[in-house]
Amino acid sequence: MAPDPRFAVLFEPLRIGPVTAPNRFFQVPHCNGMGWRDPAMLAAMRAVKAEGGWGVVCTEEVEIHPSSDITPYVELRLWDERDLPALARVCDAIHAHGALAGIELCHNGLDAPNHWSREVPLAPSSLPVIAGIPPLQAAAMDRRDLADFRRWHRTAVRRALTAGFDLVYVYAGHGLSLLEHFLSRRFNARCDAYGGSLENRARLLVEVLEETRALCAGRAAVAVRLALREDLGTGSLEPAEVRELVSLLADRPDLFDFCLAGWDADSQSSRFAAEGFQEEALRGLRRLTPKPVVGVGRYTTPDAMLRIVQSGLVDFVGAARPSIADPFLPVKIREGRFEDIRECIGCNICVSGDFTVSPIRCTQNSSMGEEGRRGWHPERIRPKAREARVLVIGAGPAGLEAALWLGRRGYEVALAEARREAGGRVAREARLPGLAAWMRVRDWRLAQIRKLPQVALYLDSPLTAADALEFGAEAVMVATGARWRTDGIGRFHTSPLPLDPALLVLGPDALMDGNLPEAGPVVIYDDDHYYLGGVLAERLRLAGFTVHLVTPEPLVSAWTRLTLEQARIQRRLLELGVELHTSEAVVAGFADAVELACVFTGRRRSLACRALVPVTARAPEDRLYRDLLAAGAGRRDHPIGTLRLVGDARAPATIAHAVYAGRRAAEELHAPEPRRLVRALPRALPRRRGTGARPVGIGG
C-alpha cells in the first residue's frame, strides 16, 4: 500500500554510509531490563519493532569489556566470543522483517562500578564512581589503559560485524559513557594530549571513530551518539562546544544521533516536557554536517514527525518510548490508520524496568516485554476457543483492556461501568496537574472498542451480584478497582492511625472528585511514594492552600527515581512553596494539628493543620466478586463457569499493572493452561549470512 502522499517523505529510503534504511523511522537504542540474561525475550521484542515498520532497530547499550560492568543492571554484553550467540539472535530477529540492525557499543567509564567483574573502574581522571555512589574510585587512565580501551573497542566492532549488525554506534552520550567523560570538563582534568582544549578532550573519540570506520568500511555504517548538552553541573559540556564538536567530527561518522545528558534530561516524562521538547537544542546542528541526523523528542503524532523531517531539523525520526508504546506506529502511519496509533503517555514506567532489573513494561502497550515470554503481540491475539458471552464489570484500565482484547478474540462482551464516565482511576488522575496525556490510556481503548460490534459499553450501570447472575454470561471479569484508604494504613503503619473525629480527613479520591478543604493548612501524608502525593500537593498549592508534604522517606515521591522524575518533582514542589517534611511519619491527628515522628529517632513534634490527606494504601473494591463467589460463580457446574478478579480490584498497583492484568485475563480465557514463563537462554551461534550490511529496500 502506498503511504498517504502527505507522509510519503517519511517512507523514503535513505543511505547511511554503505547501507540503506528503508524509511525514516529510527528506533534509537533503549534499555529494557532483559539484556544478556534474557536474549530470546529481547530478540522477540526487537523483532516486533521491525515488523511494525521501524526502518532501523537498535540494541540498548552493549558493554564491550568486563571493566564496563554495570551490575546490577542488565544490558547486553560483548565481552568475549561467548556473547556472540545472543547478539546474533537479536540481529537476526531484526533482519527477519527487513530492518537495519544497530548496535550501541559502550564503555561506561565512571558509571561502571564493576561489582560483578571486580575490574578497576576507568576514567579520564581519578574520581569517585557515580553509579549508585559506591565507595569506589576510578583509576585515571594512562597511555596503556587508553591503548587497551581502543583495542577493546576494535575487538567489539569486529564481533558486532560477525553478528551481522548493519550500524555500529560509537557512544558518547547521556553522561553514561567513557567517551563523553573525556569530552566533559566536569570529569576530565587531564593535562596531557587528552585533556584541556576541546580538540584534546575529543581526541579519544576521534581515534575510536576513525578505527571503527576503518573496520566497518563497506560492511556497516558508523553512528556517533553525542550529548547536545549536559545538565550535570559546573564544567558540563556546553551547547557551543557541542557545535564545535559536530564541526570537528563532521565527515567522520555516517550518522549523528543527538541526545541530552544525563539520561533524566533526555527521557523527561510528559509531566515535565511536551512532545518535541528537544527541538531547540537540535536546531542548527543539521547544517554543520553533510551526514544524516537522528533526534528524539517523544514524538507521538504523525504531523510532528513530518514537520521535523520536512523542516530539515533531522533526517530520521528517532524514538524510544513511542516505539515501545506502539511498535506498529510506522505501519499505521503508512496505512493512514492514524486513530489506531497507541500514543505514548510519557509516564516512564518503561524506564523502571531497567532500574528494577526486570523485563520492560508499558502502560499503553500491555504486550511489551511479553512478546517472547508469553507470546503476546501488540496487534494480534488468538481467536476465541468457543462461543461464550462475557461480562466485564468496571471500565477502568483493567476492564477496558480486558474488553478490548476479548472483543478482538471474537467474544460477545458487555462492559458495565457504574459511573457516568469510563476510565476509572485514569479519568480522575489525568485531570491532575501535568497528567493530561494519561487520558490516552482511556481514549485509545474506547476508540478501539467502538470498532468492535461484539463489545457493548454500558455507562451509569452499577451492578449487584444478582444483576450479574441474571445477565446470563458464561464468564464474568470483575475489574471494579480500588479506593484510597483514609485511616493511614500503609507501609509505615499497618493499623489505623489515632485520628480525632474533629480533624478533616480527605482521601485522594475525594480530592480528585473536587472536594477541597474549606481552609488550610493541609498536610499530605505520603506513604505511597509514587507520583500521587506530589501531584496532589501541587494541585492544592495551585488552589492557594498552604501545603505540608510529610513522608517517611528521605525524598519526596521516592519511587519516581525509577522513572527519572524525582528530582524534578522535588524541585517543582519547593518552587511552589510546598513545605517538605522528609524522614517523618504522621503518628496521630488532633482537631487542629497532626503529630509527626522522626523515623530514625522517634522524636515527636506537632504540625498545625486544618485537614489531613493520607496517601498511603488502597483497599480493593472486591465486594461484588466475593458475593458472586459466595453464590457459586466460578465453579464448573455453575452457569458462570469463569469468574476472575482483575487489576486493582485484586491487588492495587500501577496503571501499567492494571492494563497488563486486563490483557492477561483476555488471553487466558478458555486457555488450556496459562502459558508458562520462559527464561530464554542463548542458542548456538546461527549460521551467518555474510556481512549483514546489505542495502534494504522499502519493501524488504
N, C-alpha and C positions, 0 to 999 in steps of 0.2 A: 504494500500500500504506500502510495506517495504521501509524504507528510503535507500537512496544511501549508500552503505556499508562504504564509506569514512566517513560519518557523523553519523554512527549508534550510536556512543557513546553519541551524543547529545540527543538521544531519549531513552536512558536507564533510567529506574526509579531509584530513589534514596531516601533512608529513611532520614527523618528529624525527629528525635525523634520518636514519636508514629505514625506519618503519612508518606505517601509516595508520593513524587512528581512524576508525570508521565513522566517527561523529565527534561532536564537541562536548560530550558528556563524560566527565572525568571523575571517577571515584578516587579521591585522594587517599593516601594512607591513613588508616584509623585503627585504634586499638579495639579489642573485642573480648578480652578475658579468656581466650582459648589457647592461642599461641602454640608453643611446642607440645603442650600437654594434650590437646585435642585437635590434631591436624585434620582429621576427616570431617569433623564438625565445621572447622574453619573453611575447608575446601568447599563444602556444600554451601556455606553462607556466601562465599565469594562467587561461586558458580551462579547462584540465583541473581546476583547483581549483573553478571554478564548476560544471563538470559533475559534480564529486564531491560537490556539495551544500553548499558553503560559501555562506552567505547573503550575506555581504559579502566581497568580494575587493579588496584594496588594492594599490596600486603600492608600490615602495620609495620612499625619499626622492627628490624631484624638484627639482633645482636651479632656482631661479626667476630667476637672473641670472648673468652671467659673473663677478661678484665672489664667487660661491659655487661656484667651480670646484674640485672635489676630485680633479683629475687627480693620480695615475694611475688612481684608482678610477673605475669606470664605472657611474654611476647614470643614471636618466632625467633629461632636461633639458627646461625650458620657458623657454628664454632668449628666443626670439622665435617668430614665426609659422611658421618652418621646422620647428619641433619638433612642431607640431600633428599631422601625419600619424602619427607614431609613437605619440603619446599616444592619438589616436583609435582606432588599431588595437588597442591594449591594451584600451581601454574597450569597444569593440565586441565583442571576443572574450569578455569577461566577461559582457556583456549577452546574448550569444547563448544562454547557459544559464540565464538568469533571475536572476542575482545582481546585487546592487548593486555598482557600481564606485566605489572610493575612491581619492583621490589625496593623497599626502602632500607638500605644498609645503614647501620647506625652503631657508633660507639658513644656511650652515654657520658663518658668523662666524669665530671663532678657529680653527676646524677646516678652513678653506678656504685652502690656500696659493696658489691661483690660478696654478699652474705653467703651464697652457696659456693662459689668458686674459691673464695678467700684469696683472690689475687689482689695485689696492691692497686688501689684506685689511682687513676692517672688524670692529670690536668695540666693546663699551661703553667699554673703557679701552685705552690703548696698552700691549699686552702681546705677547710672542712668540707666533707661530702654533704651535699644539700638535700639529698633524697631521704626523707624520714628522719633528719637530724640525728644520725647515729654518731657515736663517739669515735669517728674515723676521720682521717685527714688524707687527702690525695698527695701523691708524690709529684713534684714539679718535673715534667718530662725533660730528660736530657736528650742529646742527639741520638743515642742508641734507642731510647723509647720512641722518638719521632720516626726513626727508620723502621722500628718494629711495627708501629701503627700503620705506616704506609704499606708495609709488606702484608699485614693482616687484611687491610682493605683490598689490596690487589688479589689476594687469595680468595676473599669473599666474592669479588667480582667474577672471577673465573668459575667459582661454584654456582653463582647465580646464572651464568651463561649455560653451564652444564644442565641446570634445572630447567632451562628453556625460557627464561624471562626476556621480554622484549624491551623493557625500560628499567634502567638501573639508577637508583637515586643516590646522590651524594647529599647527606643530610646535615644541614646547619641551621636548624630552626627550633622554635618552641622553648628555647632556653634549656633543652634537654640533651644537646649533643656536644661532643668534644670539639668539633669544628666551630660551632658557634661560641663555645667558651674561649677559643683562641681569638675570635673576632671581637669579643666584648672586652672593653677596658675594665669592666667590673671584675672580670675573672682573670684577665691577662695582665700581669705586672712585669712581664719579661723585659730584659734589656738587650736581648740578642736579636738575631735576624727575624725572629718570630714574635717580636713584641714592639710596642711603641707606635709607629705610624700605622695607618690602616693598611697600607701596602704590605707591611711586615706582618701584621696580625692576620692578613688574608693569605699569607704565603703558603701555609699548610693546606688550606682549602684549594688554592690554585694547583699545588703539586698533586693532590689527590684527584682533582678533576681531570688534569691532563693525563695522569696514569690510567684513570678509569676510561677516558675516551680512547686511549691507545688500545686498551684491551677489548673494548666494545666495538671498535671500528668496523662498520659494515654489518655487525651482528645484532646490536641493540642500541637503543637511544640512551643518552645520559641526561638525567634531570638533576637540577640542584634545587634544594628546598631552603629558602632563606627567610629569616625573620624580618618583617618590614620595620619593626621597632621592638625594643624590649621595654616592658613595664617592670623592670627589675631593680630600680633604684639608681643611685649615683653611679656614673660610669657606664650605663647601659648603652647599647648600640642605638644611635640616633638616626632619624629619617634621612638627614643629609648624608650621613655615612653610608646608609643603605644605597642611596642613589649613586654615590661614588663607587660603591662596591659592584653594583649592577653594571656600570660602565666599564669597570675593570674586568669583569667576567664576561662581557657582552657576547663574545663568539665562542666561549669555551664549552658551555653545556648545550644540549639540543633543546632544552626546555627549562623555563624558570617556573617554580612553584612557590608562591609567596604566602607567608603565614604571619601571625603575630607571636610574640613571646611575652610572657610564658603561656603555657597551654590554656590557663584560665582566661587569658585575654583573647586567644584565638577561638575558643569554643564558649563564648558567653551565652548564657541562657536567654530566652526570649523575655524574661523578666527584666533584663538589663540592656538588651541590644535588639534592635529591629533587624529585619531582613536587609541584607546589603550593608551591614554596619562597617565593613572593612573597606568600602569603596574609596573613601578619602585617602586612606593610606596607600591604596593601589594606584591612585591617579597619577598619570605621567610616566610610570615605570615602563609601560609597554613601548614608549618611544625611545627608550635607552638601549634596546636590544633588537636585533633582527629575528630573534628566536621566539617561538610560541610561548605564551604565558598562561598559566592557570592560577586562578584565585578563588577563594571561598567567601562565604558571607551568609550561610544558612539560607540559600535561595530555595524557595518552595513554589514560586509562581512562574509559569512559562514566560509571561511578559517581561519579568525582571531578568530572566536568563537571556532572553532575546536582546534586551536593551544593552546588557554589559558586553555581549559579543558584537553587536552591530556598532556600538559606540567606540569599539577598539580598546575598551578597558582591559579585556582579556581575550584570549583565543579559545580557551576551554572553560566551561562552567564546572568549577571544582565543587565537590560535595562530599561530606562525610555523613553528617546527621540526616540530610534529606534522602540520601541513598539508603539509609537504614530504615527510615520511616516508610519509604516506598521504593523498593528495589526496581519496580517496573515504571518508574517515573518517565524515563525516556520513551518507552514504548507507548505510554498513554499520551504523551505529547504528540508523538508521530501519528497516532491513530485519531487524534482530535478528541480524546476522551478526557478532557480537562477536569470535568466534575468528578472523575474517578481517582484523581491524584490524592493519595493519602499524605497530606501535608504534615511535615514535622512541626511539633508544637514547641520545640526548644526547651523541653523540661530537663534535658541532660541525664535522664535515668540511664541512658546508654553508657555514659561515661562511668557510672558507678560499677559496672561490670568489671572494668579494668582495676579499680581500686579494691573491689571485694574479691578479686581473682576468681570470678565466676563468669559463665557464658553471658555474652551481651544480651540485653533485653531492650524493648522499646514500648513506650506507652501506646503508640499508634499501630505498630506492626507486631501483632502477637506471635507471628512465626519467627521473628528474629532470634537467632541462636538455637532454634529448634529444627532447622532445615535438615541437619544430619542426624541429630539425636532422636527426634520424634518423627521425622519425615514430613513436617509441615511445610506448606508452601504459601507465600503471601497472596496468591491469586487463585489457587485451586484447592479443592478438598474432595475426598472420595464421595461418591453418591450414597444416598441412604441405603441401609441394608434391607429395609422393608417399609411398607406403608405404616404410618403412625401419625397421630395428632400430638403436638407438643404444646404445652402451656408454659410460658416463661413469665414469671411474676417479678416485676421490677425492671424498669427501663433505665437503670444506671449503666455504668460502663460494662459491668459483667453481663447484665441482661441483654443489652444491645448487641454485644459481641456474640453471645450465645445465639440469639435470634437470627442474626445475620448469617452466621455460618451454618446453622441448622437449615435456614431457608436455602442457602446455596447447595446444601446436600440434597434438597428436594422435599424436605418435610413440610407439612402444613403446620404453621406456627402461629399461635396467638400470644402477643406480647402485651401484658397488662401492667399499667403504671398507676399507682394510687394518686399521684399528684397530677396537676393540670399541665405539667411540662415534663418532657423526657430529659434524661441526662443525669439524674441523681446528683451525687456529690459534684460531678463535673460542672453541671449547670450553675451550681451555687458558688463553687470556688473560682470559676472563671470570671466572676464579676468582682473579684477582689483585685487590688492594685497589682498590675504587672502580669496578670494571668489570663488575659483575654484570649490569647492564642490557644489556650487549653480547651476552649469550646469546640475546637476542631475535632476532638475525640467524639463528642456527641454528634456534631453536624455531619461529619463524613459518614458515620454509621447510619444515621437517619436517612441520608440521601441514598445510600446503597440499599437499605431495607425497602424504600419506596419503589425500587426497581423489581422487587420480588413479589409477584401477585400472591404467592402462597404464604406470605407473612402479613398479619394484620396487627396494627398497633391500636391499643385502647387506652387513652388517657383518662384521668379522673375516674379510675376504676379500682378502688380498694377492694380486695378480695378476702374473704374468710376461708377457713378450711372447707366449710360446707359448699361455698361457691366453687372452689377448685374441684371438689369431688363431683359436683353436679355438672361441671363443664364437659366431662367425658374424654379428657385427654389420657393417652396411654403413658405419657411421660410428663412430669412436672419438674421444672427447674426453678428453685426459689432464689432470687437474687435481690433481696429486699434491703441490702446494705447494712449500715451500722449508724449509731448515733454517738456523738461525743458525750462522755460522762461529765457530770458536774460535781462529783464527790471527791475529786482529787486522786482517785486510784490511778496508778500508772507504774512507772519503773521504780521511782523513789519510794512511793507509798503504795503498799498492796492492800491497805484497808482504808476506809473513808477518813478524810480529814475532819477534825472537830471544827465545825463552821457554825457561827452564830446565825440563827434564822434572820436576824436583823440586817445581815450583810447581803447585799445584792450579788447573787452568783449567776452569771450568764455563761452558758456553754457556747462554743463556737457555732453550733447550729443556729442558736438564737441570733447571734451577731450577723451571720450570713443571711438570715431571714429579715434583717433590717431592724431588729430590736436593740437599739443603742441605749446605754445608760442615760439617765436624766442629767447626771453630773459626774465629774471626776474628782480626784484622780482614779484611774483604772489600773489594776495590777493584772498583767497577763502572766500566768504561771505555766511556763513551757517545759513540760517533762516529756514531750513528744520528740523534739529536737530536729524535726524536718522543717519544711517551709512555713507551715500554717501559723505558728506562733508569731514569727516575724512579720508575716503578711497582715495578720490581724492587728498587730501593734502599729503597723504603717497605716492601716485603714482607720483606726481610732485617732491616731495623731493627726492625720489629714482632716478628720472631722472636728479637730480643735480640742481634743481631750489631752490632759496631762497623762502620760502613759509610762508605767514602770514595767519592764520585762524582767522577770525573775526566772532563772534556770539553774538547775544543779550542775550543769556542765560549765567548763571554763570559758566556752564561747557560746554565743547565741546561735541557734539553728545549726548545732554542731554537725549533724549528719550531712548537711549540704556541702561539707568539704568534699564529699564523694561526687557531687555534681558540679564542682568548681564554682560554687556560688557563695560560700560562707563569708569570705572577706568583703564581698560587695554588699551582702545583706547587713553585716555589722556596720559597715561604713554608712549605708543609707539610713539605718536607724539612728546612728549617732548624729548624722547631719540633720535629721528631722527633729532631733531633741528628745528622743525616747531615752529615758533613764534605764541603764542596763545594770542588773544585779546578777552577776555570774557566780557560780560555785555556791549558790544558796538555794534552799528549798523553802517553800511555804509550808509551815507546820501547823498553823491554826488560823482561824479567821474570826474577827470580832465585828461589832457593829460598824466601826469606822476605821478599821485597820486590819492588817494581817501580820502574823508573826513569822519572821524568817529565821532560819538556822544555817550556819555555815556547814557545808558538807564535810569539811575537814576537822574543824574544832568543835562543832556543835554549838558555838557561841550564838546566842539569840539576840534579835533586835526587832523593834516594831516599825512598820511602814504604814503610814496613813493612807487610806483609800476609801472610796465610796462604792467600788464594785470590783469583783474578782472574776477573771475569765480563766478557768483551768483548761489548758490544752495538754491533756495527759494521755488518756486511753479512750478507746471506743468500745461500746457494747454492741455486739452483733444483734441485728433485728431478725431473730430466728424463731419467733413465736409461731408464725404460720407454719413453718417447716415442722416444728415439734408437734403441733396439732395434727398435721397430716400424718406424721409418723405414728402418732398415737391411734389414729384412725385406721392404721394398717397399710397405708400407702407405702410403696417401695418393695412390697413382697411380691413374689412371682405370681401368687394366686389372687392378687388384688387387681382391680381394673387399672389402677395407676401402678404399673409394674416397675417404673423407674421414677425415683424421687431423689433429687440432688440439690444440695445446698451449695451455692456458688458465690465466690467473691467475698466482699466484706461481710456478708451475712454469715459466712463460715469463719473467716479469720480476717479481721480488718488489716489492711496493708496499703501499699501504694496503688494508684490508679493503674499502673502497669501490671501489678499483680492481679487486679480485678479483671482487666481485659484478657490477660493470659488464662485466668480461670474460666472465663466465658468461652474462649476458643477451645479449651480442653474439654469442657462439658459437651460442646457440639461434636468434637472429634470422637469422643468415646461413647456416644450414644449408640447402643447396639453393636459396639465393637466386640469381637470375640474375647479380647482381654486388652487391658491398657498396654500400649507399646512400651516395652522396657527401655530404660535409659541405656544408651550406648556410649561407652567410653571408647572413643576412637583412637586407635594406635596406628602409627605409620606402617605402611606396607613396604614391600621391597621396592627398590628403585625401578620405576617403569622404564620400558624401552624408549629411548629418546628418538624424537622425530627429526633431529637436526638442531639448528640453532634456535628455532622458535621465533626468529626475528623477521619473519616474512611480512610483507605488507598485507593488511587485512582490509578487504573492500567493505562497502557499506552493506552488502548483502551477505557478508561472511558469517 
